[in-house]
Amino acid sequence: MSNISTASGIISLPKDFYQKNKTLIKAAKPQSQDYGIELISGPLTYDESNEVSWDFSGNGKWSMDKTFEWCLTKTIAGQKLAQKMSEHNVTFTVEYYDYEPGCEFLVEGNGTLIPKKEIINNEEKWVMDVNVAEHYLEYTDYNKIKLEFEDGITIGHNTKTNINMLLTDDKLCELYQKNKHALNMTYKEFIINMEKLIKNDPELDNGLCDFRLEQWIDDSEEFLDEFQE
């Protein structure tokens, strides 16, 4: 089974092309079972721009850049749309973030999707030539939370931490209660040490994902090894 990435971003087309092909664009439906993209708002137009844009969310088969190759042209309408785009020398532009926890990558991508023909199963089909530059971001809890791929706690970079926020966090309180016998410190001392861990651990880098905190609640040995390093 393929790994599934989670992506969010913006996809754009020239405004005049959109206005002439609204029905075809709407019918293309670039979502297929577990993979593809869903247009979640738009089209958005801007006075200073000749483009229309949609916010999208989606799931990539292994990664979003690989999925862009086929998800926009998989339907009959998508095939017709790609042909029209080719005839008018039109491309999609995309800006997105893509997150895949199995292979542990977090990327920022931007570029163009250009229609082209390929032979697939002995039949000529339209696909997208994905001309995208991807920049790998630090795979940290802070970035996963900041980009809204995970829920969790962030305490910011180069700013004073709101200790009260940590003191009143239910999951941190539960973690302390479960390990109080081994920690030999007050709850406030525990929170001060947790702040240092969240700030200084390069894998966390000022963030702590809920899934990690829940793992620590379930596995005291793993948590204590991390906390007492």
N, C-alpha and C positions, 0 to 999 in steps of 0.2 A: 504493500500500500504506500502511496506517495505521501510525503510530508506535506502539511498544509500551512502556508504562510498567511498572515493577516496584514492587509494593506489598507491605507487610506490616503486620499489625495484629491487632485483636481485634474480633469481632462477637458481639453478645449478644442474647438473647431472654428474656422472662419465664420463670421456672422452671416455673410451673404449665402454661403453654402448651406448653413443651417436653415435659413429662412426658406430656401427652395426645396429642402429635403426633410422637413420636420417629421412627416409620417414615416418615412423610411428609417430615420434615426430612432424613432420611438419603437418601431417594430423589430429592431435588430436584437434587443434583449441579450446583453452580453453576460448573463449569469446562467450557469449550467450546473445543476446539482450542487456539488460542494465547491466548485471553482468558478472564477470569473469576477466581474465587478457589478455592483448595483449603484445606479445613479440615485443619490439620496436627496439631492436638492439641485435646483436649477431648471432650465438654463439661466445662468446669471450673466447679465451683460453690463459692460462698463462704458461710459461715454467716451473715454479716451482710448478705447480698445476696439479693434475690428474683429474681436473674437467673442464667442459665447462659451461659457464654462459650466461644468457640473462638478459638485463635490461627489466623490464616490467612496464606497467602502468595498472590500472584496477579499477573496481568498485565492491564493496562488497555488498551483500544483507544483510543489517544490519552491517556487518563487514567483513573484508577480511579473517580472520581466519575461519569464518563459510563458506565462499564461496570456500575456498581451498578444503573443504570436497568433493565437487562434480564437480567443473568447469573443472578439468583436465581429468575427466573420463566420461563426459556426452555424447561423441560421440562413435560410434563403434570403431574408431581408438583409442580413449582414453581408452576404455575398454581393447583392445588388448595390449596397452602400459602398463597399470597397471598390467596385467597378466605377461607380459615379465619382468617387474620390480620385481614382486614378485618371479618369477622363478630364477632370478639372484641376489636376495637379495639387490636390488637397491632402494635408496630413493632420493627424491628431497630435496635439502636444500634451504631455503629461508631466505632473510633478507629484511625487508620492513618497510615503515611508512604507517599508515592508519589514515585517517581524516574523521570525520563525524560531521558536524555542527549541525544536528538536535538533536542528543544525546550528543553533545559537548564532543567528545573524540578525542585525538591525541595520538597515540601509536607507539612505536617502537617494532617490533617483529622479532624474528629469531628462527629457528628450522628446523624440518624435516617434510616431508609429506611421509607417509608410506602406500603403497597400502594394502587394506584389503577388505574382502567380507562382504556384508550386504544383508539382505532380504529387498527389496524395492518393494512394491505393489505385494507381493507374488512371486517375482523373485529375484534370487541371482545376485547381481551387485557388481562391483568393485567401491570402493570409496577411499578417502584418509583419513587415520588417522592423524589428524593434531596435531603434537607434538611440539607446539610453545610456547615460553616464551614471554609474552608481558609486556612491561614497559610503564606505562602511563606517558606521558610528560606533562609539564605545558601547560594548554590550553590558551596560550597567543597569541596576535597578532604577536609578534616577532617570535615565533616558527612557526606559520602558514606561515609567509612570508619567513623565513629562509629555510623551507623545501619545498618551492615553491608550496604550496597548495593555497595561496592567493597572490595577488599583493598588494603592499603598500610601506610605508616608514619605514626604519629601521635606527636607529641612533647609534646602537652599545652599548655595555656594557663597562663601565670604560674607555671610550674614549671621547675626546672633539668633540662635535657636530659641523658639518659643517652648520653653521647658514644660509649661502648663499643657501645651498640646500633647506632648508625649506622656505626661503624668496622667492624663485623662483618657488615654487610648485604651479601649477595652481589651484588645488583643495583647498589648504589652503587659497589661495588668494580669491577664490570664497566664502569660508566659512566666511572669515573676512568681505567681502563686504556685505554679506547678513545680518550679525549681528553687523555691525559697530555701528549702532545707540544705541545698548544695551551694547556694550563693553566699550565705553568711554576710548579708548587707541589708540595709533598709531599702524600701521601695524607691526612695528618692536617689539613693546612691546607685541603685540598679539603673535608673533612668539616665543618670549622668554618664554612666559607663556605656549604656546603649547608644547614647548620642555620639560618644567617641567612636564606637564601632561603626555606626552608620556613616559618619564623616570620613573615617580613615581607611575602611576596607575598600580596596579598589574595585571589587565586584559590586559593591553597593553604591559608593561615590555619592553620598548624601541622599540616598533613597533606600527604602525597604519595601519590597513588594509584599502584598498580602499573602501570596502563595508561599513565599519563603517563611514568613512569620508563622503561618499555619503548619508548615513542615516542622519548624522548631518546636511548636507547641506539641506536636505529635511525637517528636523524637528528641527527648531531653539530652541524650548522649551527643547527638549531632550539634545541638545548640550549645551545650557547655563546652565542647571542643572549640567551637567558633568563638564563644564569648571569652574564654580563658586564655586564648592564644597570646 
